[in-house]
Amino acid sequence: MAIQRRLSRELFLSTEIVELRQMCFTPGRLFEPGKYLAGDLPNEAFDMGLVDKLPPVRGKSEELGDPET
């Protein structure tokens, strides 16, 4: 049985973008895998270890904007 890494909600800013690795079912909503703001995900996603930090963006890709024409 693999060891599962759990990251507490307190490690994330509510405005930080995180990755939900698996589906998360709550009584009111279904969250599909993908990128979310940490504040938008339920506590259950963090408690079950379904949330990961995204790797830092490096190089020119962190400079988002419209290319000059």
LUMLUMDREN-2810 file (N, C-alpha, C; in Angstrom, 1 decimal):
<atoms>
<atom><aa>M</aa><ch>A</ch><at>N</at><xx>0.8</xx><yy>-1.2</yy><zz>0.0</zz></atom>
<atom><aa>M</aa><ch>A</ch><at>CA</at><xx>0.0</xx><yy>0.0</yy><zz>0.0</zz></atom>
<atom><aa>M</aa><ch>A</ch><at>C</at><xx>0.9</xx><yy>1.2</yy><zz>0.0</zz></atom>
<atom><aa>A</aa><ch>A</ch><at>N</at><xx>0.6</xx><yy>2.2</yy><zz>-0.9</zz></atom>
<atom><aa>A</aa><ch>A</ch><at>CA</at><xx>1.5</xx><yy>3.4</yy><zz>-1.0</zz></atom>
<atom><aa>A</aa><ch>A</ch><at>C</at><xx>1.1</xx><yy>4.4</yy><zz>0.1</zz></atom>
<atom><aa>I</aa><ch>A</ch><at>N</at><xx>2.1</xx><yy>5.1</yy><zz>0.4</zz></atom>
<atom><aa>I</aa><ch>A</ch><at>CA</at><xx>2.0</xx><yy>6.2</yy><zz>1.4</zz></atom>
<atom><aa>I</aa><ch>A</ch><at>C</at><xx>1.4</xx><yy>7.4</yy><zz>0.6</zz></atom>
<atom><aa>Q</aa><ch>A</ch><at>N</at><xx>0.3</xx><yy>8.0</yy><zz>1.1</zz></atom>
<atom><aa>Q</aa><ch>A</ch><at>CA</at><xx>-0.3</xx><yy>9.1</yy><zz>0.5</zz></atom>
<atom><aa>Q</aa><ch>A</ch><at>C</at><xx>0.1</xx><yy>10.4</yy><zz>1.2</zz></atom>
<atom><aa>R</aa><ch>A</ch><at>N</at><xx>0.5</xx><yy>11.4</yy><zz>0.4</zz></atom>
<atom><aa>R</aa><ch>A</ch><at>CA</at><xx>0.9</xx><yy>12.7</yy><zz>0.9</zz></atom>
<atom><aa>R</aa><ch>A</ch><at>C</at><xx>-0.3</xx><yy>13.6</yy><zz>1.0</zz></atom>
<atom><aa>R</aa><ch>A</ch><at>N</at><xx>-0.5</xx><yy>14.1</yy><zz>2.1</zz></atom>
<atom><aa>R</aa><ch>A</ch><at>CA</at><xx>-1.7</xx><yy>15.0</yy><zz>2.3</zz></atom>
<atom><aa>R</aa><ch>A</ch><at>C</at><xx>-1.1</xx><yy>16.4</yy><zz>2.6</zz></atom>
<atom><aa>L</aa><ch>A</ch><at>N</at><xx>-1.7</xx><yy>17.4</yy><zz>1.9</zz></atom>
<atom><aa>L</aa><ch>A</ch><at>CA</at><xx>-1.3</xx><yy>18.8</yy><zz>2.2</zz></atom>
<atom><aa>L</aa><ch>A</ch><at>C</at><xx>-2.5</xx><yy>19.5</yy><zz>2.8</zz></atom>
<atom><aa>S</aa><ch>A</ch><at>N</at><xx>-2.2</xx><yy>20.1</yy><zz>4.0</zz></atom>
<atom><aa>S</aa><ch>A</ch><at>CA</at><xx>-3.3</xx><yy>20.8</yy><zz>4.7</zz></atom>
<atom><aa>S</aa><ch>A</ch><at>C</at><xx>-3.7</xx><yy>22.1</yy><zz>3.9</zz></atom>
<atom><aa>R</aa><ch>A</ch><at>N</at><xx>-5.0</xx><yy>22.4</yy><zz>4.1</zz></atom>
<atom><aa>R</aa><ch>A</ch><at>CA</at><xx>-5.5</xx><yy>23.6</yy><zz>3.5</zz></atom>
<atom><aa>R</aa><ch>A</ch><at>C</at><xx>-4.7</xx><yy>24.9</yy><zz>4.0</zz></atom>
<atom><aa>E</aa><ch>A</ch><at>N</at><xx>-4.2</xx><yy>24.8</yy><zz>5.2</zz></atom>
<atom><aa>E</aa><ch>A</ch><at>CA</at><xx>-3.5</xx><yy>26.0</yy><zz>5.7</zz></atom>
<atom><aa>E</aa><ch>A</ch><at>C</at><xx>-2.2</xx><yy>26.3</yy><zz>5.0</zz></atom>
<atom><aa>L</aa><ch>A</ch><at>N</at><xx>-1.7</xx><yy>25.3</yy><zz>4.2</zz></atom>
<atom><aa>L</aa><ch>A</ch><at>CA</at><xx>-0.5</xx><yy>25.5</yy><zz>3.4</zz></atom>
<atom><aa>L</aa><ch>A</ch><at>C</at><xx>-0.7</xx><yy>26.4</yy><zz>2.1</zz></atom>
<atom><aa>F</aa><ch>A</ch><at>N</at><xx>-1.9</xx><yy>26.6</yy><zz>1.8</zz></atom>
<atom><aa>F</aa><ch>A</ch><at>CA</at><xx>-2.3</xx><yy>27.3</yy><zz>0.6</zz></atom>
<atom><aa>F</aa><ch>A</ch><at>C</at><xx>-3.0</xx><yy>28.6</yy><zz>0.9</zz></atom>
<atom><aa>L</aa><ch>A</ch><at>N</at><xx>-2.7</xx><yy>29.6</yy><zz>0.0</zz></atom>
<atom><aa>L</aa><ch>A</ch><at>CA</at><xx>-3.4</xx><yy>30.9</yy><zz>0.0</zz></atom>
<atom><aa>L</aa><ch>A</ch><at>C</at><xx>-4.8</xx><yy>30.6</yy><zz>-0.6</zz></atom>
<atom><aa>S</aa><ch>A</ch><at>N</at><xx>-5.8</xx><yy>31.3</yy><zz>-0.3</zz></atom>
<atom><aa>S</aa><ch>A</ch><at>CA</at><xx>-7.1</xx><yy>31.0</yy><zz>-0.9</zz></atom>
<atom><aa>S</aa><ch>A</ch><at>C</at><xx>-7.1</xx><yy>31.4</yy><zz>-2.4</zz></atom>
<atom><aa>T</aa><ch>A</ch><at>N</at><xx>-6.2</xx><yy>32.3</yy><zz>-2.8</zz></atom>
<atom><aa>T</aa><ch>A</ch><at>CA</at><xx>-6.1</xx><yy>32.7</yy><zz>-4.2</zz></atom>
<atom><aa>T</aa><ch>A</ch><at>C</at><xx>-5.1</xx><yy>31.9</yy><zz>-5.0</zz></atom>
<atom><aa>E</aa><ch>A</ch><at>N</at><xx>-4.5</xx><yy>30.9</yy><zz>-4.3</zz></atom>
<atom><aa>E</aa><ch>A</ch><at>CA</at><xx>-3.4</xx><yy>30.1</yy><zz>-5.0</zz></atom>
<atom><aa>E</aa><ch>A</ch><at>C</at><xx>-4.1</xx><yy>29.1</yy><zz>-5.9</zz></atom>
<atom><aa>I</aa><ch>A</ch><at>N</at><xx>-3.5</xx><yy>28.9</yy><zz>-7.1</zz></atom>
<atom><aa>I</aa><ch>A</ch><at>CA</at><xx>-4.1</xx><yy>27.9</yy><zz>-8.0</zz></atom>
<atom><aa>I</aa><ch>A</ch><at>C</at><xx>-3.4</xx><yy>26.5</yy><zz>-7.7</zz></atom>
<atom><aa>V</aa><ch>A</ch><at>N</at><xx>-4.3</xx><yy>25.5</yy><zz>-7.5</zz></atom>
<atom><aa>V</aa><ch>A</ch><at>CA</at><xx>-3.8</xx><yy>24.2</yy><zz>-7.1</zz></atom>
<atom><aa>V</aa><ch>A</ch><at>C</at><xx>-4.4</xx><yy>23.2</yy><zz>-8.1</zz></atom>
<atom><aa>E</aa><ch>A</ch><at>N</at><xx>-3.9</xx><yy>21.9</yy><zz>-8.0</zz></atom>
<atom><aa>E</aa><ch>A</ch><at>CA</at><xx>-4.4</xx><yy>20.9</yy><zz>-8.9</zz></atom>
<atom><aa>E</aa><ch>A</ch><at>C</at><xx>-5.1</xx><yy>19.8</yy><zz>-8.1</zz></atom>
<atom><aa>L</aa><ch>A</ch><at>N</at><xx>-6.4</xx><yy>19.6</yy><zz>-8.5</zz></atom>
<atom><aa>L</aa><ch>A</ch><at>CA</at><xx>-7.2</xx><yy>18.5</yy><zz>-7.9</zz></atom>
<atom><aa>L</aa><ch>A</ch><at>C</at><xx>-6.9</xx><yy>17.2</yy><zz>-8.8</zz></atom>
<atom><aa>R</aa><ch>A</ch><at>N</at><xx>-6.3</xx><yy>16.2</yy><zz>-8.2</zz></atom>
<atom><aa>R</aa><ch>A</ch><at>CA</at><xx>-5.8</xx><yy>15.0</yy><zz>-8.9</zz></atom>
<atom><aa>R</aa><ch>A</ch><at>C</at><xx>-6.9</xx><yy>14.0</yy><zz>-9.2</zz></atom>
<atom><aa>Q</aa><ch>A</ch><at>N</at><xx>-8.0</xx><yy>13.9</yy><zz>-8.4</zz></atom>
<atom><aa>Q</aa><ch>A</ch><at>CA</at><xx>-9.0</xx><yy>13.0</yy><zz>-8.6</zz></atom>
<atom><aa>Q</aa><ch>A</ch><at>C</at><xx>-10.4</xx><yy>13.7</yy><zz>-8.4</zz></atom>
<atom><aa>M</aa><ch>A</ch><at>N</at><xx>-11.4</xx><yy>13.0</yy><zz>-8.8</zz></atom>
<atom><aa>M</aa><ch>A</ch><at>CA</at><xx>-12.8</xx><yy>13.5</yy><zz>-8.6</zz></atom>
<atom><aa>M</aa><ch>A</ch><at>C</at><xx>-13.0</xx><yy>13.6</yy><zz>-7.1</zz></atom>
<atom><aa>C</aa><ch>A</ch><at>N</at><xx>-13.8</xx><yy>14.7</yy><zz>-6.7</zz></atom>
<atom><aa>C</aa><ch>A</ch><at>CA</at><xx>-14.1</xx><yy>14.9</yy><zz>-5.3</zz></atom>
<atom><aa>C</aa><ch>A</ch><at>C</at><xx>-15.6</xx><yy>15.1</yy><zz>-5.2</zz></atom>
<atom><aa>F</aa><ch>A</ch><at>N</at><xx>-16.3</xx><yy>14.2</yy><zz>-4.5</zz></atom>
<atom><aa>F</aa><ch>A</ch><at>CA</at><xx>-17.8</xx><yy>14.2</yy><zz>-4.4</zz></atom>
<atom><aa>F</aa><ch>A</ch><at>C</at><xx>-18.1</xx><yy>14.9</yy><zz>-3.1</zz></atom>
<atom><aa>T</aa><ch>A</ch><at>N</at><xx>-19.0</xx><yy>15.9</yy><zz>-3.1</zz></atom>
<atom><aa>T</aa><ch>A</ch><at>CA</at><xx>-19.5</xx><yy>16.5</yy><zz>-1.9</zz></atom>
<atom><aa>T</aa><ch>A</ch><at>C</at><xx>-21.1</xx><yy>16.4</yy><zz>-2.0</zz></atom>
<atom><aa>P</aa><ch>A</ch><at>N</at><xx>-21.8</xx><yy>16.5</yy><zz>-0.9</zz></atom>
<atom><aa>P</aa><ch>A</ch><at>CA</at><xx>-23.3</xx><yy>16.5</yy><zz>-1.0</zz></atom>
<atom><aa>P</aa><ch>A</ch><at>C</at><xx>-23.8</xx><yy>17.5</yy><zz>-2.0</zz></atom>
<atom><aa>G</aa><ch>A</ch><at>N</at><xx>-23.2</xx><yy>18.6</yy><zz>-2.2</zz></atom>
<atom><aa>G</aa><ch>A</ch><at>CA</at><xx>-23.7</xx><yy>19.7</yy><zz>-3.1</zz></atom>
<atom><aa>G</aa><ch>A</ch><at>C</at><xx>-23.1</xx><yy>19.8</yy><zz>-4.4</zz></atom>
<atom><aa>R</aa><ch>A</ch><at>N</at><xx>-22.0</xx><yy>19.1</yy><zz>-4.7</zz></atom>
<atom><aa>R</aa><ch>A</ch><at>CA</at><xx>-21.3</xx><yy>19.4</yy><zz>-5.9</zz></atom>
<atom><aa>R</aa><ch>A</ch><at>C</at><xx>-20.3</xx><yy>18.3</yy><zz>-6.2</zz></atom>
<atom><aa>L</aa><ch>A</ch><at>N</at><xx>-20.0</xx><yy>18.1</yy><zz>-7.5</zz></atom>
<atom><aa>L</aa><ch>A</ch><at>CA</at><xx>-18.9</xx><yy>17.2</yy><zz>-8.0</zz></atom>
<atom><aa>L</aa><ch>A</ch><at>C</at><xx>-17.8</xx><yy>18.0</yy><zz>-8.6</zz></atom>
<atom><aa>F</aa><ch>A</ch><at>N</at><xx>-16.6</xx><yy>17.8</yy><zz>-8.1</zz></atom>
<atom><aa>F</aa><ch>A</ch><at>CA</at><xx>-15.4</xx><yy>18.5</yy><zz>-8.5</zz></atom>
<atom><aa>F</aa><ch>A</ch><at>C</at><xx>-14.6</xx><yy>17.6</yy><zz>-9.4</zz></atom>
<atom><aa>E</aa><ch>A</ch><at>N</at><xx>-14.4</xx><yy>17.9</yy><zz>-10.7</zz></atom>
<atom><aa>E</aa><ch>A</ch><at>CA</at><xx>-13.6</xx><yy>17.1</yy><zz>-11.6</zz></atom>
<atom><aa>E</aa><ch>A</ch><at>C</at><xx>-12.1</xx><yy>17.4</yy><zz>-11.5</zz></atom>
<atom><aa>P</aa><ch>A</ch><at>N</at><xx>-11.2</xx><yy>16.5</yy><zz>-11.8</zz></atom>
<atom><aa>P</aa><ch>A</ch><at>CA</at><xx>-9.8</xx><yy>16.8</yy><zz>-11.8</zz></atom>
<atom><aa>P</aa><ch>A</ch><at>C</at><xx>-9.5</xx><yy>18.0</yy><zz>-12.6</zz></atom>
<atom><aa>G</aa><ch>A</ch><at>N</at><xx>-8.5</xx><yy>18.9</yy><zz>-12.2</zz></atom>
<atom><aa>G</aa><ch>A</ch><at>CA</at><xx>-8.2</xx><yy>20.0</yy><zz>-12.9</zz></atom>
<atom><aa>G</aa><ch>A</ch><at>C</at><xx>-7.6</xx><yy>21.1</yy><zz>-12.0</zz></atom>
<atom><aa>K</aa><ch>A</ch><at>N</at><xx>-7.5</xx><yy>22.3</yy><zz>-12.5</zz></atom>
<atom><aa>K</aa><ch>A</ch><at>CA</at><xx>-6.9</xx><yy>23.4</yy><zz>-11.7</zz></atom>
<atom><aa>K</aa><ch>A</ch><at>C</at><xx>-8.0</xx><yy>24.3</yy><zz>-11.1</zz></atom>
<atom><aa>Y</aa><ch>A</ch><at>N</at><xx>-7.8</xx><yy>24.6</yy><zz>-9.8</zz></atom>
<atom><aa>Y</aa><ch>A</ch><at>CA</at><xx>-8.8</xx><yy>25.4</yy><zz>-9.1</zz></atom>
<atom><aa>Y</aa><ch>A</ch><at>C</at><xx>-8.1</xx><yy>26.4</yy><zz>-8.2</zz></atom>
<atom><aa>L</aa><ch>A</ch><at>N</at><xx>-8.8</xx><yy>27.4</yy><zz>-7.8</zz></atom>
<atom><aa>L</aa><ch>A</ch><at>CA</at><xx>-8.3</xx><yy>28.2</yy><zz>-6.7</zz></atom>
<atom><aa>L</aa><ch>A</ch><at>C</at><xx>-8.5</xx><yy>27.4</yy><zz>-5.4</zz></atom>
<atom><aa>A</aa><ch>A</ch><at>N</at><xx>-7.5</xx><yy>27.5</yy><zz>-4.5</zz></atom>
<atom><aa>A</aa><ch>A</ch><at>CA</at><xx>-7.6</xx><yy>26.7</yy><zz>-3.3</zz></atom>
<atom><aa>A</aa><ch>A</ch><at>C</at><xx>-8.8</xx><yy>27.0</yy><zz>-2.5</zz></atom>
<atom><aa>G</aa><ch>A</ch><at>N</at><xx>-9.3</xx><yy>28.3</yy><zz>-2.5</zz></atom>
<atom><aa>G</aa><ch>A</ch><at>CA</at><xx>-10.4</xx><yy>28.7</yy><zz>-1.8</zz></atom>
<atom><aa>G</aa><ch>A</ch><at>C</at><xx>-11.7</xx><yy>28.1</yy><zz>-2.3</zz></atom>
<atom><aa>D</aa><ch>A</ch><at>N</at><xx>-11.7</xx><yy>27.7</yy><zz>-3.6</zz></atom>
<atom><aa>D</aa><ch>A</ch><at>CA</at><xx>-13.0</xx><yy>27.1</yy><zz>-4.2</zz></atom>
<atom><aa>D</aa><ch>A</ch><at>C</at><xx>-13.2</xx><yy>25.6</yy><zz>-3.9</zz></atom>
<atom><aa>L</aa><ch>A</ch><at>N</at><xx>-12.2</xx><yy>25.0</yy><zz>-3.4</zz></atom>
<atom><aa>L</aa><ch>A</ch><at>CA</at><xx>-12.3</xx><yy>23.5</yy><zz>-3.1</zz></atom>
<atom><aa>L</aa><ch>A</ch><at>C</at><xx>-12.8</xx><yy>23.3</yy><zz>-1.7</zz></atom>
<atom><aa>P</aa><ch>A</ch><at>N</at><xx>-13.5</xx><yy>22.2</yy><zz>-1.5</zz></atom>
<atom><aa>P</aa><ch>A</ch><at>CA</at><xx>-14.0</xx><yy>21.9</yy><zz>-0.2</zz></atom>
<atom><aa>P</aa><ch>A</ch><at>C</at><xx>-12.9</xx><yy>21.3</yy><zz>0.7</zz></atom>
<atom><aa>N</aa><ch>A</ch><at>N</at><xx>-13.1</xx><yy>21.4</yy><zz>2.0</zz></atom>
<atom><aa>N</aa><ch>A</ch><at>CA</at><xx>-12.1</xx><yy>20.8</yy><zz>3.0</zz></atom>
<atom><aa>N</aa><ch>A</ch><at>C</at><xx>-11.8</xx><yy>19.3</yy><zz>2.7</zz></atom>
<atom><aa>E</aa><ch>A</ch><at>N</at><xx>-12.9</xx><yy>18.6</yy><zz>2.3</zz></atom>
<atom><aa>E</aa><ch>A</ch><at>CA</at><xx>-12.7</xx><yy>17.2</yy><zz>2.0</zz></atom>
<atom><aa>E</aa><ch>A</ch><at>C</at><xx>-11.6</xx><yy>16.9</yy><zz>1.0</zz></atom>
<atom><aa>A</aa><ch>A</ch><at>N</at><xx>-11.5</xx><yy>17.7</yy><zz>0.0</zz></atom>
<atom><aa>A</aa><ch>A</ch><at>CA</at><xx>-10.4</xx><yy>17.5</yy><zz>-1.0</zz></atom>
<atom><aa>A</aa><ch>A</ch><at>C</at><xx>-9.0</xx><yy>17.5</yy><zz>-0.4</zz></atom>
<atom><aa>F</aa><ch>A</ch><at>N</at><xx>-8.8</xx><yy>18.4</yy><zz>0.6</zz></atom>
<atom><aa>F</aa><ch>A</ch><at>CA</at><xx>-7.6</xx><yy>18.5</yy><zz>1.3</zz></atom>
<atom><aa>F</aa><ch>A</ch><at>C</at><xx>-7.4</xx><yy>17.4</yy><zz>2.3</zz></atom>
<atom><aa>D</aa><ch>A</ch><at>N</at><xx>-8.5</xx><yy>17.1</yy><zz>3.0</zz></atom>
<atom><aa>D</aa><ch>A</ch><at>CA</at><xx>-8.4</xx><yy>16.0</yy><zz>4.0</zz></atom>
<atom><aa>D</aa><ch>A</ch><at>C</at><xx>-8.1</xx><yy>14.6</yy><zz>3.4</zz></atom>
<atom><aa>M</aa><ch>A</ch><at>N</at><xx>-8.6</xx><yy>14.4</yy><zz>2.2</zz></atom>
<atom><aa>M</aa><ch>A</ch><at>CA</at><xx>-8.4</xx><yy>13.1</yy><zz>1.5</zz></atom>
<atom><aa>M</aa><ch>A</ch><at>C</at><xx>-7.1</xx><yy>13.1</yy><zz>0.7</zz></atom>
<atom><aa>G</aa><ch>A</ch><at>N</at><xx>-6.4</xx><yy>14.2</yy><zz>0.7</zz></atom>
<atom><aa>G</aa><ch>A</ch><at>CA</at><xx>-5.1</xx><yy>14.2</yy><zz>0.0</zz></atom>
<atom><aa>G</aa><ch>A</ch><at>C</at><xx>-5.2</xx><yy>14.3</yy><zz>-1.5</zz></atom>
<atom><aa>L</aa><ch>A</ch><at>N</at><xx>-6.3</xx><yy>14.9</yy><zz>-2.0</zz></atom>
<atom><aa>L</aa><ch>A</ch><at>CA</at><xx>-6.5</xx><yy>15.0</yy><zz>-3.5</zz></atom>
<atom><aa>L</aa><ch>A</ch><at>C</at><xx>-5.9</xx><yy>16.2</yy><zz>-4.1</zz></atom>
<atom><aa>V</aa><ch>A</ch><at>N</at><xx>-5.3</xx><yy>17.1</yy><zz>-3.3</zz></atom>
<atom><aa>V</aa><ch>A</ch><at>CA</at><xx>-4.8</xx><yy>18.4</yy><zz>-3.8</zz></atom>
<atom><aa>V</aa><ch>A</ch><at>C</at><xx>-3.3</xx><yy>18.4</yy><zz>-3.8</zz></atom>
<atom><aa>D</aa><ch>A</ch><at>N</at><xx>-2.7</xx><yy>18.9</yy><zz>-4.9</zz></atom>
<atom><aa>D</aa><ch>A</ch><at>CA</at><xx>-1.3</xx><yy>19.1</yy><zz>-5.0</zz></atom>
<atom><aa>D</aa><ch>A</ch><at>C</at><xx>-1.0</xx><yy>20.6</yy><zz>-5.4</zz></atom>
<atom><aa>K</aa><ch>A</ch><at>N</at><xx>0.2</xx><yy>21.0</yy><zz>-4.9</zz></atom>
<atom><aa>K</aa><ch>A</ch><at>CA</at><xx>0.7</xx><yy>22.3</yy><zz>-5.4</zz></atom>
<atom><aa>K</aa><ch>A</ch><at>C</at><xx>1.2</xx><yy>22.2</yy><zz>-6.8</zz></atom>
<atom><aa>L</aa><ch>A</ch><at>N</at><xx>1.0</xx><yy>23.2</yy><zz>-7.6</zz></atom>
<atom><aa>L</aa><ch>A</ch><at>CA</at><xx>1.5</xx><yy>23.3</yy><zz>-8.9</zz></atom>
<atom><aa>L</aa><ch>A</ch><at>C</at><xx>3.0</xx><yy>23.6</yy><zz>-8.9</zz></atom>
<atom><aa>P</aa><ch>A</ch><at>N</at><xx>3.8</xx><yy>23.1</yy><zz>-9.8</zz></atom>
<atom><aa>P</aa><ch>A</ch><at>CA</at><xx>5.2</xx><yy>23.5</yy><zz>-9.9</zz></atom>
<atom><aa>P</aa><ch>A</ch><at>C</at><xx>5.4</xx><yy>25.0</yy><zz>-10.2</zz></atom>
<atom><aa>P</aa><ch>A</ch><at>N</at><xx>6.4</xx><yy>25.6</yy><zz>-9.8</zz></atom>
<atom><aa>P</aa><ch>A</ch><at>CA</at><xx>6.6</xx><yy>27.0</yy><zz>-10.1</zz></atom>
<atom><aa>P</aa><ch>A</ch><at>C</at><xx>6.8</xx><yy>27.2</yy><zz>-11.6</zz></atom>
<atom><aa>V</aa><ch>A</ch><at>N</at><xx>6.4</xx><yy>28.3</yy><zz>-12.1</zz></atom>
<atom><aa>V</aa><ch>A</ch><at>CA</at><xx>6.5</xx><yy>28.6</yy><zz>-13.6</zz></atom>
<atom><aa>V</aa><ch>A</ch><at>C</at><xx>7.9</xx><yy>29.3</yy><zz>-13.7</zz></atom>
<atom><aa>R</aa><ch>A</ch><at>N</at><xx>8.6</xx><yy>28.9</yy><zz>-14.7</zz></atom>
<atom><aa>R</aa><ch>A</ch><at>CA</at><xx>10.0</xx><yy>29.4</yy><zz>-15.0</zz></atom>
<atom><aa>R</aa><ch>A</ch><at>C</at><xx>10.1</xx><yy>30.0</yy><zz>-16.4</zz></atom>
<atom><aa>G</aa><ch>A</ch><at>N</at><xx>11.0</xx><yy>30.9</yy><zz>-16.5</zz></atom>
<atom><aa>G</aa><ch>A</ch><at>CA</at><xx>11.4</xx><yy>31.4</yy><zz>-17.8</zz></atom>
<atom><aa>G</aa><ch>A</ch><at>C</at><xx>10.3</xx><yy>32.3</yy><zz>-18.4</zz></atom>
<atom><aa>K</aa><ch>A</ch><at>N</at><xx>10.3</xx><yy>32.4</yy><zz>-19.7</zz></atom>
<atom><aa>K</aa><ch>A</ch><at>CA</at><xx>9.4</xx><yy>33.3</yy><zz>-20.4</zz></atom>
<atom><aa>K</aa><ch>A</ch><at>C</at><xx>7.9</xx><yy>33.0</yy><zz>-20.2</zz></atom>
<atom><aa>S</aa><ch>A</ch><at>N</at><xx>7.6</xx><yy>31.8</yy><zz>-19.9</zz></atom>
<atom><aa>S</aa><ch>A</ch><at>CA</at><xx>6.2</xx><yy>31.4</yy><zz>-19.8</zz></atom>
<atom><aa>S</aa><ch>A</ch><at>C</at><xx>5.5</xx><yy>32.0</yy><zz>-18.6</zz></atom>
<atom><aa>E</aa><ch>A</ch><at>N</at><xx>6.3</xx><yy>32.6</yy><zz>-17.7</zz></atom>
<atom><aa>E</aa><ch>A</ch><at>CA</at><xx>5.7</xx><yy>33.3</yy><zz>-16.5</zz></atom>
<atom><aa>E</aa><ch>A</ch><at>C</at><xx>5.3</xx><yy>34.7</yy><zz>-16.9</zz></atom>
<atom><aa>E</aa><ch>A</ch><at>N</at><xx>5.7</xx><yy>35.2</yy><zz>-18.0</zz></atom>
<atom><aa>E</aa><ch>A</ch><at>CA</at><xx>5.4</xx><yy>36.5</yy><zz>-18.5</zz></atom>
<atom><aa>E</aa><ch>A</ch><at>C</at><xx>4.2</xx><yy>36.4</yy><zz>-19.4</zz></atom>
<atom><aa>L</aa><ch>A</ch><at>N</at><xx>3.0</xx><yy>36.4</yy><zz>-18.8</zz></atom>
<atom><aa>L</aa><ch>A</ch><at>CA</at><xx>1.8</xx><yy>36.2</yy><zz>-19.6</zz></atom>
<atom><aa>L</aa><ch>A</ch><at>C</at><xx>1.4</xx><yy>37.5</yy><zz>-20.2</zz></atom>
<atom><aa>G</aa><ch>A</ch><at>N</at><xx>0.9</xx><yy>37.5</yy><zz>-21.4</zz></atom>
<atom><aa>G</aa><ch>A</ch><at>CA</at><xx>0.4</xx><yy>38.7</yy><zz>-22.0</zz></atom>
<atom><aa>G</aa><ch>A</ch><at>C</at><xx>0.2</xx><yy>38.5</yy><zz>-23.5</zz></atom>
<atom><aa>D</aa><ch>A</ch><at>N</at><xx>-0.4</xx><yy>39.5</yy><zz>-24.1</zz></atom>
<atom><aa>D</aa><ch>A</ch><at>CA</at><xx>-0.6</xx><yy>39.4</yy><zz>-25.6</zz></atom>
<atom><aa>D</aa><ch>A</ch><at>C</at><xx>0.7</xx><yy>39.6</yy><zz>-26.3</zz></atom>
<atom><aa>P</aa><ch>A</ch><at>N</at><xx>1.0</xx><yy>38.8</yy><zz>-27.3</zz></atom>
<atom><aa>P</aa><ch>A</ch><at>CA</at><xx>2.2</xx><yy>39.0</yy><zz>-28.1</zz></atom>
<atom><aa>P</aa><ch>A</ch><at>C</at><xx>2.0</xx><yy>40.2</yy><zz>-29.0</zz></atom>
<atom><aa>E</aa><ch>A</ch><at>N</at><xx>3.1</xx><yy>40.9</yy><zz>-29.2</zz></atom>
<atom><aa>E</aa><ch>A</ch><at>CA</at><xx>3.1</xx><yy>42.1</yy><zz>-30.0</zz></atom>
<atom><aa>E</aa><ch>A</ch><at>C</at><xx>3.0</xx><yy>41.7</yy><zz>-31.5</zz></atom>
<atom><aa>T</aa><ch>A</ch><at>N</at><xx>2.2</xx><yy>42.5</yy><zz>-32.2</zz></atom>
<atom><aa>T</aa><ch>A</ch><at>CA</at><xx>2.0</xx><yy>42.2</yy><zz>-33.6</zz></atom>
<atom><aa>T</aa><ch>A</ch><at>C</at><xx>2.6</xx><yy>43.2</yy><zz>-34.5</zz></atom>
</atoms>
